[in-house]
Amino acid sequence: MIVAIDGLAGSGKSTTARNVALELGFLYLDTGAMYRAVTMAVLLDSIDLKDEEAIKDCVASIEIDFDRTGSRVYLNKKDISREIRGQMITANVSAVSALPKVREKMVDLQRKIAGKRDSVVEGRDIGTVVFPDADIKFFMTAEINERAKRRRKDLLKLNIKKKLKEVVEDLDLRDQLDSTRDLAPLMKADDAIEVNTTIMTINQQIDLIVSHIKEWLDKKES
């Protein structure tokens, strides 16, 4: 079974998807972490983001893995789970992930990983591009000020201090870049269940999505 969870940055999709997978005993696949890992590799090699051939070669040479829970990501066997959440990666991941050769390799890898077992796959184009035939799809959203508060709290855990206004501006720019890119733009799949998390707790988000999945499974078995 494939559960697709797409949504805006700061909507709660990562925490929710991870816990939904944990509760159901499914694999959790954070596709955003994969693109962040590629971005980190590109920046570490000091590659110009306009040099698509160099980026293509870089992507072909790296190895991206996850631990058994899908919560930790490794680049060439090094745990980079913390580093990929940094400001430099966040500022450049949209540009890198929009490149056709990057998306081609990552989508292929995502399908291979999630195709091996029941999975909760989280990202921005899962229900529309990666798994358009996913068994059940969700699209998570929330008002931008609430998303900014959540993101700022996450940044503080990484000792990154930014004013709320700056985080709002960063998210607004990320929304625009993700939704207007030519290749696999961020959009809600026609058959996705929209979940507005503005006034929801994480537990409420998890419970709602798990209930929808269990309802789907019950119908399938009946």
N, CA and C atoms as a LAMMPS dump frame, in Angstrom:
ITEM: TIMESTEP
0
ITEM: NUMBER OF ATOMS
666
ITEM: BOX BOUNDS ff ff ff
-5.0000000000000000e+02 5.0000000000000000e+02
-5.0000000000000000e+02 5.0000000000000000e+02
-5.0000000000000000e+02 5.0000000000000000e+02
ITEM: ATOMS id mol type element x y z
1 1 1 N 0.843 -1.195 0
2 1 2 C 0 0 0
3 1 3 C 0.879 1.245 0
4 2 1 N 0.519 2.21 -0.811
5 2 2 C 1.238 3.477 -0.852
6 2 3 C 0.323 4.592 -0.351
7 3 1 N 0.786 5.285 0.697
8 3 2 C 0.096 6.464 1.219
9 3 3 C 0.913 7.676 0.807
10 4 1 N 0.323 8.572 0.031
11 4 2 C 1.019 9.777 -0.432
12 4 3 C 0.603 10.965 0.418
13 5 1 N 1.591 11.648 0.993
14 5 2 C 1.313 12.845 1.782
15 5 3 C 2.129 13.999 1.218
16 6 1 N 1.443 14.924 0.556
17 6 2 C 2.069 16.126 0.022
18 6 3 C 1.626 17.326 0.846
19 7 1 N 2.305 18.447 0.637
20 7 2 C 1.869 19.643 1.346
21 7 3 C 2.905 20.743 1.373
22 8 1 N 2.487 21.852 1.918
23 8 2 C 3.334 23.039 2.02
24 8 3 C 4.364 22.877 3.125
25 9 1 N 5.457 23.608 3.01
26 9 2 C 6.479 23.619 4.053
27 9 3 C 5.874 24.146 5.349
28 10 1 N 6.12 23.446 6.448
29 10 2 C 5.612 23.892 7.743
30 10 3 C 4.179 23.489 8.024
31 11 1 N 3.606 22.666 7.157
32 11 2 C 2.206 22.25 7.365
33 11 3 C 2.089 21.1 8.352
34 12 1 N 3.226 20.532 8.72
35 12 2 C 3.221 19.423 9.668
36 12 3 C 3.328 18.068 9.006
37 13 1 N 3.569 18.065 7.696
38 13 2 C 3.521 16.794 6.969
39 13 3 C 4.63 15.818 7.355
40 14 1 N 5.828 16.312 7.642
41 14 2 C 6.932 15.41 7.974
42 14 3 C 6.693 14.681 9.292
43 15 1 N 6.389 15.431 10.337
44 15 2 C 6.136 14.832 11.653
45 15 3 C 4.929 13.917 11.587
46 16 1 N 3.887 14.367 10.913
47 16 2 C 2.676 13.567 10.799
48 16 3 C 2.935 12.285 10.013
49 17 1 N 3.574 12.401 8.868
50 17 2 C 3.846 11.229 8.029
51 17 3 C 4.699 10.211 8.768
52 18 1 N 5.72 10.687 9.478
53 18 2 C 6.611 9.788 10.21
54 18 3 C 5.83 9.003 11.274
55 19 1 N 4.953 9.69 11.986
56 19 2 C 4.2 9.035 13.053
57 19 3 C 3.07 8.154 12.537
58 20 1 N 2.493 8.53 11.406
59 20 2 C 1.481 7.668 10.775
60 20 3 C 2.132 6.345 10.373
61 21 1 N 3.307 6.437 9.765
62 21 2 C 4.023 5.229 9.362
63 21 3 C 4.368 4.37 10.576
64 22 1 N 4.801 5.012 11.642
65 22 2 C 5.158 4.292 12.867
66 22 3 C 3.952 3.559 13.442
67 23 1 N 2.814 4.244 13.482
68 23 2 C 1.604 3.643 14.05
69 23 3 C 1.104 2.461 13.223
70 24 1 N 1.254 2.552 11.903
71 24 2 C 0.748 1.498 11.026
72 24 3 C 1.781 0.413 10.727
73 25 1 N 3.027 0.653 11.136
74 25 2 C 4.079 -0.307 10.839
75 25 3 C 4.538 -0.247 9.393
76 26 1 N 4.372 0.922 8.757
77 26 2 C 4.768 1.132 7.37
78 26 3 C 6.159 1.752 7.318
79 27 1 N 6.787 1.673 6.152
80 27 2 C 8.029 2.395 5.91
81 27 3 C 7.704 3.878 5.771
82 28 1 N 8.55 4.745 6.319
83 28 2 C 8.405 6.192 6.142
84 28 3 C 9.491 6.666 5.204
85 29 1 N 9.091 7.332 4.108
86 29 2 C 10.06 7.848 3.148
87 29 3 C 9.907 9.355 3.01
88 30 1 N 10.921 10.076 3.453
89 30 2 C 10.952 11.54 3.39
90 30 3 C 11.676 11.947 2.119
91 31 1 N 10.917 12.2 1.054
92 31 2 C 11.554 12.533 -0.225
93 31 3 C 12.223 13.9 -0.19
94 32 1 N 11.718 14.794 0.641
95 32 2 C 12.345 16.106 0.761
96 32 3 C 13.765 15.991 1.275
97 33 1 N 13.992 15.036 2.187
98 33 2 C 15.34 14.817 2.72
99 33 3 C 16.29 14.349 1.617
100 34 1 N 15.747 13.608 0.655
101 34 2 C 16.576 13.136 -0.455
102 34 3 C 17.058 14.306 -1.307
103 35 1 N 16.153 15.243 -1.584
104 35 2 C 16.541 16.418 -2.373
105 35 3 C 17.496 17.31 -1.585
106 36 1 N 17.315 17.362 -0.282
107 36 2 C 18.229 18.127 0.56
108 36 3 C 19.623 17.484 0.551
109 37 1 N 19.654 16.161 0.541
110 37 2 C 20.938 15.461 0.496
111 37 3 C 21.671 15.76 -0.807
112 38 1 N 20.939 15.759 -1.925
113 38 2 C 21.541 16.093 -3.217
114 38 3 C 22.071 17.526 -3.19
115 39 1 N 21.269 18.432 -2.64
116 39 2 C 21.68 19.843 -2.56
117 39 3 C 22.955 19.985 -1.74
118 40 1 N 23.03 19.244 -0.641
119 40 2 C 24.232 19.295 0.191
120 40 3 C 25.449 18.802 -0.59
121 41 1 N 25.283 17.734 -1.344
122 41 2 C 26.388 17.193 -2.134
123 41 3 C 26.857 18.21 -3.175
124 42 1 N 25.907 18.87 -3.819
125 42 2 C 26.232 19.879 -4.831
126 42 3 C 26.989 21.051 -4.209
127 43 1 N 26.519 21.524 -3.052
128 43 2 C 27.171 22.654 -2.393
129 43 3 C 28.552 22.275 -1.86
130 44 1 N 28.682 21.053 -1.349
131 44 2 C 29.983 20.612 -0.838
132 44 3 C 31.023 20.557 -1.96
133 45 1 N 30.561 20.245 -3.161
134 45 2 C 31.471 20.191 -4.314
135 45 3 C 31.642 21.551 -4.98
136 46 1 N 31.019 22.591 -4.388
137 46 2 C 31.121 23.966 -4.912
138 46 3 C 30.706 24.062 -6.38
139 47 1 N 29.648 23.356 -6.727
140 47 2 C 29.162 23.346 -8.107
141 47 3 C 28.211 24.521 -8.329
142 48 1 N 28.379 25.201 -9.424
143 48 2 C 27.484 26.29 -9.812
144 48 3 C 26.099 25.699 -10.075
145 49 1 N 25.075 26.274 -9.472
146 49 2 C 23.726 25.734 -9.621
147 49 3 C 23.197 25.846 -11.047
148 50 1 N 23.883 26.597 -11.886
149 50 2 C 23.484 26.706 -13.292
150 50 3 C 24.187 25.66 -14.165
151 51 1 N 25.148 24.957 -13.571
152 51 2 C 25.915 23.959 -14.316
153 51 3 C 25.216 22.601 -14.195
154 52 1 N 24.232 22.37 -15.046
155 52 2 C 23.411 21.162 -14.953
156 52 3 C 24.213 19.888 -15.22
157 53 1 N 25.199 19.952 -16.1
158 53 2 C 25.999 18.762 -16.392
159 53 3 C 26.818 18.344 -15.182
160 54 1 N 27.402 19.33 -14.496
161 54 2 C 28.193 19.026 -13.303
162 54 3 C 27.304 18.468 -12.204
163 55 1 N 26.107 19.02 -12.073
164 55 2 C 25.158 18.524 -11.071
165 55 3 C 24.727 17.106 -11.416
166 56 1 N 24.496 16.86 -12.698
167 56 2 C 24.125 15.52 -13.161
168 56 3 C 25.204 14.508 -12.777
169 57 1 N 26.464 14.861 -13.006
170 57 2 C 27.578 13.97 -12.659
171 57 3 C 27.651 13.755 -11.153
172 58 1 N 27.396 14.823 -10.404
173 58 2 C 27.422 14.732 -8.943
174 58 3 C 26.356 13.767 -8.448
175 59 1 N 25.146 13.921 -8.965
176 59 2 C 24.018 13.068 -8.557
177 59 3 C 24.309 11.602 -8.884
178 60 1 N 24.942 11.374 -10.021
179 60 2 C 25.235 10.004 -10.439
180 60 3 C 26.279 9.339 -9.546
181 61 1 N 27.066 10.146 -8.846
182 61 2 C 28.183 9.601 -8.072
183 61 3 C 27.88 9.411 -6.59
184 62 1 N 26.73 9.9 -6.138
185 62 2 C 26.451 9.841 -4.701
186 62 3 C 25.531 8.678 -4.341
187 63 1 N 25.526 8.35 -3.06
188 63 2 C 24.673 7.286 -2.54
189 63 3 C 23.834 7.852 -1.388
190 64 1 N 22.538 7.711 -1.49
191 64 2 C 21.627 8.199 -0.453
192 64 3 C 20.91 7.007 0.17
193 65 1 N 20.941 6.935 1.487
194 65 2 C 20.293 5.837 2.207
195 65 3 C 19.546 6.383 3.422
196 66 1 N 18.649 5.535 3.938
197 66 2 C 17.92 5.85 5.163
198 66 3 C 18.118 4.727 6.163
199 67 1 N 17.877 5.024 7.448
200 67 2 C 17.886 3.944 8.43
201 67 3 C 16.577 3.164 8.299
202 68 1 N 16.379 2.157 9.12
203 68 2 C 15.218 1.268 8.964
204 68 3 C 13.895 1.982 9.204
205 69 1 N 13.921 3.057 9.997
206 69 2 C 12.686 3.795 10.275
207 69 3 C 12.443 4.899 9.254
208 70 1 N 13.461 5.226 8.471
209 70 2 C 13.326 6.299 7.499
210 70 3 C 13.517 7.682 8.095
211 71 1 N 13.913 7.75 9.367
212 71 2 C 14.027 9.043 10.041
213 71 3 C 15.416 9.659 9.952
214 72 1 N 16.404 8.864 9.561
215 72 2 C 17.755 9.389 9.416
216 72 3 C 18.233 9.144 7.998
217 73 1 N 18.885 10.169 7.429
218 73 2 C 19.335 10.083 6.037
219 73 3 C 20.857 10.126 5.981
220 74 1 N 21.411 9.328 5.064
221 74 2 C 22.859 9.213 4.938
222 74 3 C 23.294 9.584 3.523
223 75 1 N 24.342 10.365 3.433
224 75 2 C 24.951 10.718 2.155
225 75 3 C 26.327 10.074 2.113
226 76 1 N 26.488 9.124 1.192
227 76 2 C 27.754 8.373 1.099
228 76 3 C 28.144 7.799 2.46
229 77 1 N 27.113 7.233 3.123
230 77 2 C 27.242 6.522 4.408
231 77 3 C 27.46 7.434 5.622
232 78 1 N 27.421 8.751 5.422
233 78 2 C 27.553 9.686 6.541
234 78 3 C 26.175 10.219 6.922
235 79 1 N 25.872 10.206 8.22
236 79 2 C 24.594 10.705 8.712
237 79 3 C 24.564 12.229 8.582
238 80 1 N 23.659 12.72 7.739
239 80 2 C 23.557 14.17 7.51
240 80 3 C 22.176 14.696 7.912
241 81 1 N 21.472 13.926 8.73
242 81 2 C 20.093 14.271 9.09
243 81 3 C 19.967 15.676 9.662
244 82 1 N 20.933 16.098 10.435
245 82 2 C 20.896 17.424 11.055
246 82 3 C 21.352 18.515 10.073
247 83 1 N 22.435 18.227 9.368
248 83 2 C 23.025 19.237 8.484
249 83 3 C 22.086 19.681 7.363
250 84 1 N 21.267 18.766 6.85
251 84 2 C 20.419 19.123 5.706
252 84 3 C 19.266 20.052 6.079
253 85 1 N 19.076 20.305 7.363
254 85 2 C 18.018 21.23 7.79
255 85 3 C 18.545 22.652 7.95
256 86 1 N 19.81 22.845 7.645
257 86 2 C 20.432 24.161 7.795
258 86 3 C 19.943 25.167 6.765
259 87 1 N 20.241 26.429 7.035
260 87 2 C 19.746 27.538 6.222
261 87 3 C 20.262 27.501 4.78
262 88 1 N 21.535 27.143 4.593
263 88 2 C 22.107 27.132 3.252
264 88 3 C 21.42 26.085 2.368
265 89 1 N 21.143 24.927 2.93
266 89 2 C 20.454 23.874 2.169
267 89 3 C 19.035 24.321 1.845
268 90 1 N 18.346 24.867 2.832
269 90 2 C 16.967 25.32 2.641
270 90 3 C 16.872 26.375 1.548
271 91 1 N 17.871 27.257 1.487
272 91 2 C 17.849 28.348 0.514
273 91 3 C 18.075 27.876 -0.921
274 92 1 N 18.663 26.687 -1.081
275 92 2 C 19.029 26.235 -2.43
276 92 3 C 18.314 24.971 -2.904
277 93 1 N 17.583 24.315 -2.016
278 93 2 C 16.996 23.02 -2.378
279 93 3 C 15.955 23.13 -3.484
280 94 1 N 15.197 24.209 -3.531
281 94 2 C 14.181 24.344 -4.588
282 94 3 C 14.824 24.398 -5.965
283 95 1 N 15.923 25.148 -6.073
284 95 2 C 16.606 25.282 -7.358
285 95 3 C 17.195 23.956 -7.816
286 96 1 N 17.815 23.224 -6.893
287 96 2 C 18.423 21.943 -7.243
288 96 3 C 17.357 20.901 -7.59
289 97 1 N 16.31 20.842 -6.781
290 97 2 C 15.282 19.819 -6.994
291 97 3 C 14.448 20.063 -8.244
292 98 1 N 14.527 21.268 -8.806
293 98 2 C 13.766 21.583 -10.019
294 98 3 C 14.473 21.097 -11.29
295 99 1 N 15.732 20.676 -11.157
296 99 2 C 16.485 20.236 -12.332
297 99 3 C 16.023 18.849 -12.789
298 100 1 N 15.726 18.68 -14.075
299 100 2 C 15.177 17.419 -14.589
300 100 3 C 16.002 16.183 -14.239
301 101 1 N 17.321 16.257 -14.371
302 101 2 C 18.158 15.082 -14.115
303 101 3 C 18.16 14.698 -12.637
304 102 1 N 18.057 15.7 -11.78
305 102 2 C 17.985 15.427 -10.342
306 102 3 C 16.668 14.723 -10.026
307 103 1 N 15.57 15.265 -10.518
308 103 2 C 14.259 14.688 -10.236
309 103 3 C 14.135 13.285 -10.839
310 104 1 N 14.702 13.104 -12.018
311 104 2 C 14.628 11.795 -12.679
312 104 3 C 15.25 10.71 -11.809
313 105 1 N 16.442 10.993 -11.285
314 105 2 C 17.11 9.99 -10.464
315 105 3 C 16.399 9.799 -9.122
316 106 1 N 15.969 10.899 -8.497
317 106 2 C 15.333 10.794 -7.199
318 106 3 C 13.979 10.085 -7.279
319 107 1 N 13.191 10.395 -8.305
320 107 2 C 11.885 9.738 -8.467
321 107 3 C 12.071 8.243 -8.671
322 108 1 N 13.062 7.866 -9.482
323 108 2 C 13.35 6.45 -9.709
324 108 3 C 13.724 5.763 -8.396
325 109 1 N 14.562 6.422 -7.601
326 109 2 C 14.989 5.856 -6.321
327 109 3 C 13.823 5.763 -5.348
328 110 1 N 12.979 6.784 -5.334
329 110 2 C 11.811 6.777 -4.446
330 110 3 C 10.87 5.625 -4.77
331 111 1 N 10.647 5.398 -6.036
332 111 2 C 9.764 4.296 -6.452
333 111 3 C 10.349 2.943 -6.077
334 112 1 N 11.658 2.81 -6.193
335 112 2 C 12.307 1.548 -5.844
336 112 3 C 12.2 1.277 -4.342
337 113 1 N 12.449 2.319 -3.538
338 113 2 C 12.431 2.147 -2.085
339 113 3 C 11.016 1.834 -1.587
340 114 1 N 10.055 2.673 -1.977
341 114 2 C 8.694 2.523 -1.47
342 114 3 C 7.963 1.339 -2.095
343 115 1 N 8.42 0.9 -3.253
344 115 2 C 7.739 -0.202 -3.922
345 115 3 C 7.978 -1.557 -3.283
346 116 1 N 8.901 -1.611 -2.324
347 116 2 C 9.249 -2.891 -1.695
348 116 3 C 8.312 -3.288 -0.561
349 117 1 N 7.57 -2.318 0.005
350 117 2 C 6.692 -2.631 1.146
351 117 3 C 5.678 -1.52 1.34
352 118 1 N 4.71 -1.75 2.255
353 118 2 C 3.735 -0.702 2.569
354 118 3 C 4.491 0.539 3.025
355 119 1 N 4.148 1.69 2.447
356 119 2 C 4.935 2.897 2.708
357 119 3 C 4.075 4.15 2.832
358 120 1 N 4.546 5.066 3.679
359 120 2 C 4.018 6.422 3.735
360 120 3 C 5.088 7.29 3.113
361 121 1 N 4.77 7.874 1.965
362 121 2 C 5.746 8.659 1.222
363 121 3 C 5.353 10.128 1.29
364 122 1 N 6.273 10.952 1.742
365 122 2 C 5.979 12.368 2.001
366 122 3 C 6.825 13.265 1.13
367 123 1 N 6.195 14.312 0.567
368 123 2 C 6.936 15.233 -0.269
369 123 3 C 6.067 16.341 -0.829
370 124 1 N 6.35 16.718 -2.082
371 124 2 C 5.602 17.812 -2.715
372 124 3 C 4.954 17.414 -4.039
373 125 1 N 5.366 16.259 -4.569
374 125 2 C 4.769 15.808 -5.834
375 125 3 C 4.495 14.303 -5.815
376 126 1 N 4.265 13.762 -4.626
377 126 2 C 4.094 12.31 -4.501
378 126 3 C 2.804 11.839 -5.17
379 127 1 N 1.696 12.506 -4.833
380 127 2 C 0.406 12.087 -5.362
381 127 3 C 0.167 12.469 -6.808
382 128 1 N 0.986 13.384 -7.332
383 128 2 C 0.799 13.847 -8.71
384 128 3 C 1.811 13.26 -9.689
385 129 1 N 3.043 12.994 -9.222
386 129 2 C 4.103 12.564 -10.128
387 129 3 C 4.716 11.218 -9.732
388 130 1 N 5.182 11.123 -8.495
389 130 2 C 5.917 9.932 -8.074
390 130 3 C 5.009 8.71 -8.001
391 131 1 N 3.878 8.868 -7.308
392 131 2 C 2.908 7.779 -7.193
393 131 3 C 1.502 8.302 -7.508
394 132 1 N 1.232 8.611 -8.785
395 132 2 C -0.096 9.125 -9.144
396 132 3 C -1.21 8.119 -8.886
397 133 1 N -0.847 6.83 -8.772
398 133 2 C -1.838 5.787 -8.499
399 133 3 C -1.772 5.313 -7.051
400 134 1 N -1.27 6.159 -6.157
401 134 2 C -1.197 5.806 -4.732
402 134 3 C -2.583 5.409 -4.229
403 135 1 N -2.607 4.487 -3.274
404 135 2 C -3.883 3.984 -2.772
405 135 3 C -4.715 5.074 -2.112
406 136 1 N -4.04 5.965 -1.393
407 136 2 C -4.744 7.072 -0.741
408 136 3 C -3.783 8.268 -0.664
409 137 1 N -4.321 9.462 -0.899
410 137 2 C -3.49 10.665 -0.963
411 137 3 C -4.007 11.744 -0.017
412 138 1 N -3.074 12.481 0.544
413 138 2 C -3.411 13.604 1.411
414 138 3 C -2.617 14.821 0.966
415 139 1 N -3.22 15.999 1.143
416 139 2 C -2.518 17.257 0.877
417 139 3 C -2.679 18.134 2.105
418 140 1 N -1.548 18.447 2.75
419 140 2 C -1.578 19.188 4
420 140 3 C -1.228 20.659 3.788
421 141 1 N -2.005 21.504 4.415
422 141 2 C -1.797 22.942 4.284
423 141 3 C -2.057 23.614 5.627
424 142 1 N -1.712 24.892 5.721
425 142 2 C -1.972 25.68 6.927
426 142 3 C -1.678 27.139 6.584
427 143 1 N -2.231 28.042 7.37
428 143 2 C -1.98 29.459 7.14
429 143 3 C -0.485 29.744 7.321
430 144 1 N 0.033 30.682 6.533
431 144 2 C 1.477 30.896 6.483
432 144 3 C 2.059 31.366 7.814
433 145 1 N 1.33 32.168 8.584
434 145 2 C 1.866 32.622 9.876
435 145 3 C 2.041 31.457 10.839
436 146 1 N 1.108 30.523 10.808
437 146 2 C 1.214 29.343 11.669
438 146 3 C 2.366 28.453 11.211
439 147 1 N 2.515 28.32 9.917
440 147 2 C 3.619 27.519 9.393
441 147 3 C 4.96 28.141 9.751
442 148 1 N 5.01 29.474 9.717
443 148 2 C 6.248 30.176 10.059
444 148 3 C 6.616 29.979 11.532
445 149 1 N 5.628 29.996 12.398
446 149 2 C 5.88 29.77 13.824
447 149 3 C 6.474 28.38 14.047
448 150 1 N 5.918 27.408 13.355
449 150 2 C 6.418 26.036 13.491
450 150 3 C 7.835 25.918 12.952
451 151 1 N 8.065 26.504 11.791
452 151 2 C 9.397 26.421 11.192
453 151 3 C 10.433 27.13 12.061
454 152 1 N 10.058 28.289 12.632
455 152 2 C 10.975 29.038 13.491
456 152 3 C 11.338 28.209 14.723
457 153 1 N 10.375 27.489 15.251
458 153 2 C 10.639 26.633 16.414
459 153 3 C 11.629 25.527 16.038
460 154 1 N 11.451 24.954 14.845
461 154 2 C 12.371 23.917 14.379
462 154 3 C 13.783 24.477 14.192
463 155 1 N 13.864 25.702 13.668
464 155 2 C 15.164 26.33 13.447
465 155 3 C 15.883 26.605 14.758
466 156 1 N 15.12 27.009 15.759
467 156 2 C 15.712 27.288 17.063
468 156 3 C 16.338 26.034 17.664
469 157 1 N 15.746 24.874 17.373
470 157 2 C 16.307 23.608 17.851
471 157 3 C 17.665 23.344 17.221
472 158 1 N 17.883 23.957 16.053
473 158 2 C 19.166 23.819 15.354
474 158 3 C 20.09 25.001 15.64
475 159 1 N 19.689 25.819 16.631
476 159 2 C 20.435 27.02 17.015
477 159 3 C 20.498 28.047 15.886
478 160 1 N 19.472 28.061 15.046
479 160 2 C 19.355 29.053 13.977
480 160 3 C 18.29 30.061 14.401
481 161 1 N 18.705 31.306 14.635
482 161 2 C 17.786 32.326 15.125
483 161 3 C 17.372 33.266 13.997
484 162 1 N 16.076 33.315 13.738
485 162 2 C 15.542 34.204 12.698
486 162 3 C 14.258 34.833 13.217
487 163 1 N 14.016 36.064 12.799
488 163 2 C 12.776 36.72 13.172
489 163 3 C 11.608 36.06 12.434
490 164 1 N 10.436 36.107 13.07
491 164 2 C 9.259 35.482 12.476
492 164 3 C 8.978 36.041 11.082
493 165 1 N 9.162 37.357 10.929
494 165 2 C 8.92 37.991 9.629
495 165 3 C 9.822 37.399 8.548
496 166 1 N 11.083 37.109 8.898
497 166 2 C 12.02 36.527 7.938
498 166 3 C 11.582 35.125 7.531
499 167 1 N 11.095 34.378 8.511
500 167 2 C 10.655 33.008 8.223
501 167 3 C 9.425 33.024 7.32
502 168 1 N 8.521 33.969 7.565
503 168 2 C 7.34 34.127 6.706
504 168 3 C 7.768 34.411 5.272
505 169 1 N 8.729 35.316 5.13
506 169 2 C 9.219 35.674 3.79
507 169 3 C 9.888 34.477 3.114
508 170 1 N 10.65 33.699 3.886
509 170 2 C 11.311 32.51 3.34
510 170 3 C 10.283 31.489 2.848
511 171 1 N 9.251 31.274 3.664
512 171 2 C 8.216 30.305 3.299
513 171 3 C 7.421 30.766 2.085
514 172 1 N 7.142 32.057 2.034
515 172 2 C 6.395 32.605 0.901
516 172 3 C 7.174 32.403 -0.401
517 173 1 N 8.491 32.646 -0.337
518 173 2 C 9.33 32.449 -1.51
519 173 3 C 9.381 30.972 -1.889
520 174 1 N 9.511 30.104 -0.882
521 174 2 C 9.557 28.649 -1.148
522 174 3 C 8.243 28.186 -1.778
523 175 1 N 7.123 28.686 -1.285
524 175 2 C 5.821 28.329 -1.861
525 175 3 C 5.758 28.707 -3.335
526 176 1 N 6.237 29.92 -3.631
527 176 2 C 6.197 30.409 -5.017
528 176 3 C 7.091 29.567 -5.926
529 177 1 N 8.3 29.276 -5.458
530 177 2 C 9.234 28.488 -6.257
531 177 3 C 8.688 27.086 -6.508
532 178 1 N 8.145 26.471 -5.456
533 178 2 C 7.658 25.096 -5.581
534 178 3 C 6.414 24.991 -6.46
535 179 1 N 5.546 25.984 -6.385
536 179 2 C 4.272 25.905 -7.107
537 179 3 C 4.344 26.412 -8.544
538 180 1 N 5.417 27.116 -8.886
539 180 2 C 5.511 27.685 -10.239
540 180 3 C 6.603 27.054 -11.094
541 181 1 N 7.373 26.121 -10.538
542 181 2 C 8.421 25.49 -11.345
543 181 3 C 7.781 24.681 -12.483
544 182 1 N 8.503 24.572 -13.579
545 182 2 C 7.978 23.886 -14.758
546 182 3 C 7.838 22.388 -14.545
547 183 1 N 8.793 21.798 -13.824
548 183 2 C 8.811 20.357 -13.641
549 183 3 C 8.232 19.972 -12.282
550 184 1 N 7.164 19.173 -12.303
551 184 2 C 6.534 18.652 -11.086
552 184 3 C 6.265 19.73 -10.042
553 185 1 N 5.476 20.733 -10.377
554 185 2 C 5.171 21.783 -9.394
555 185 3 C 4.338 21.252 -8.237
556 186 1 N 4.459 21.923 -7.107
557 186 2 C 3.66 21.56 -5.942
558 186 3 C 2.197 21.858 -6.227
559 187 1 N 1.347 20.817 -6.147
560 187 2 C -0.08 21.023 -6.345
561 187 3 C -0.846 19.867 -5.695
562 188 1 N -2.073 20.143 -5.364
563 188 2 C -2.927 19.125 -4.756
564 188 3 C -3.466 18.206 -5.845
565 189 1 N -3.304 16.91 -5.665
566 189 2 C -3.868 15.942 -6.606
567 189 3 C -5.392 16.026 -6.538
568 190 1 N -6.039 15.802 -7.652
569 190 2 C -7.497 15.92 -7.704
570 190 3 C -8.195 14.993 -6.712
571 191 1 N -7.593 13.829 -6.465
572 191 2 C -8.222 12.848 -5.581
573 191 3 C -7.612 12.827 -4.175
574 192 1 N -6.876 13.878 -3.826
575 192 2 C -6.264 13.948 -2.492
576 192 3 C -7.236 14.518 -1.468
577 193 1 N -7.11 14.05 -0.251
578 193 2 C -7.891 14.576 0.871
579 193 3 C -7.123 15.751 1.462
580 194 1 N -7.715 16.933 1.456
581 194 2 C -7.026 18.111 1.986
582 194 3 C -7.166 18.174 3.501
583 195 1 N -6.044 18.421 4.178
584 195 2 C -6.025 18.523 5.637
585 195 3 C -5.437 19.882 6.005
586 196 1 N -6.292 20.769 6.504
587 196 2 C -5.824 22.092 6.951
588 196 3 C -5.446 21.98 8.42
589 197 1 N -4.145 22.133 8.698
590 197 2 C -3.633 21.88 10.049
591 197 3 C -3.47 23.134 10.898
592 198 1 N -3.996 24.267 10.425
593 198 2 C -3.757 25.545 11.105
594 198 3 C -4.066 25.482 12.596
595 199 1 N -5.194 24.893 12.953
596 199 2 C -5.581 24.839 14.371
597 199 3 C -5.574 23.417 14.911
598 200 1 N -4.86 22.53 14.228
599 200 2 C -4.791 21.136 14.663
600 200 3 C -3.469 20.852 15.367
601 201 1 N -3.523 19.995 16.371
602 201 2 C -2.294 19.516 16.996
603 201 3 C -1.738 18.384 16.138
604 202 1 N -0.486 18.037 16.378
605 202 2 C 0.127 16.935 15.634
606 202 3 C -0.656 15.643 15.862
607 203 1 N -1.057 15.389 17.099
608 203 2 C -1.807 14.164 17.39
609 203 3 C -3.133 14.122 16.639
610 204 1 N -3.776 15.266 16.513
611 204 2 C -5.035 15.332 15.765
612 204 3 C -4.795 15.042 14.282
613 205 1 N -3.687 15.554 13.762
614 205 2 C -3.346 15.295 12.357
615 205 3 C -3.097 13.806 12.134
616 206 1 N -2.336 13.215 13.029
617 206 2 C -2.02 11.784 12.921
618 206 3 C -3.291 10.953 12.999
619 207 1 N -4.121 11.236 13.992
620 207 2 C -5.353 10.464 14.186
621 207 3 C -6.28 10.557 12.976
622 208 1 N -6.385 11.761 12.411
623 208 2 C -7.269 11.956 11.258
624 208 3 C -6.796 11.139 10.063
625 209 1 N -5.514 11.209 9.776
626 209 2 C -4.987 10.5 8.615
627 209 3 C -5.026 8.99 8.82
628 210 1 N -4.682 8.537 10.02
629 210 2 C -4.744 7.098 10.31
630 210 3 C -6.177 6.586 10.171
631 211 1 N -7.14 7.371 10.614
632 211 2 C -8.542 6.942 10.515
633 211 3 C -8.972 6.797 9.064
634 212 1 N -8.529 7.709 8.207
635 212 2 C -8.847 7.616 6.775
636 212 3 C -8.213 6.36 6.165
637 213 1 N -6.968 6.081 6.547
638 213 2 C -6.265 4.914 6.007
639 213 3 C -6.946 3.625 6.461
640 214 1 N -7.296 3.547 7.74
641 214 2 C -7.952 2.352 8.253
642 214 3 C -9.321 2.149 7.605
643 215 1 N -10.012 3.246 7.35
644 215 2 C -11.305 3.167 6.659
645 215 3 C -11.103 2.609 5.247
646 216 1 N -10.045 3.06 4.575
647 216 2 C -9.742 2.567 3.232
648 216 3 C -9.426 1.072 3.275
649 217 1 N -8.646 0.653 4.267
650 217 2 C -8.275 -0.759 4.395
651 217 3 C -9.493 -1.628 4.696
652 218 1 N -10.395 -1.118 5.542
653 218 2 C -11.614 -1.867 5.873
654 218 3 C -12.476 -2.078 4.634
655 219 1 N -12.589 -1.043 3.8
656 219 2 C -13.39 -1.143 2.578
657 219 3 C -12.765 -2.15 1.61
658 220 1 N -11.43 -2.161 1.567
659 220 2 C -10.733 -3.065 0.662
660 220 3 C -10.958 -4.519 1.071
661 221 1 N -10.99 -4.755 2.38
662 221 2 C -11.131 -6.123 2.891
663 221 3 C -12.565 -6.622 2.849
664 222 1 N -13.532 -5.692 2.828
665 222 2 C -14.943 -6.104 2.856
666 222 3 C -15.456 -6.513 1.472
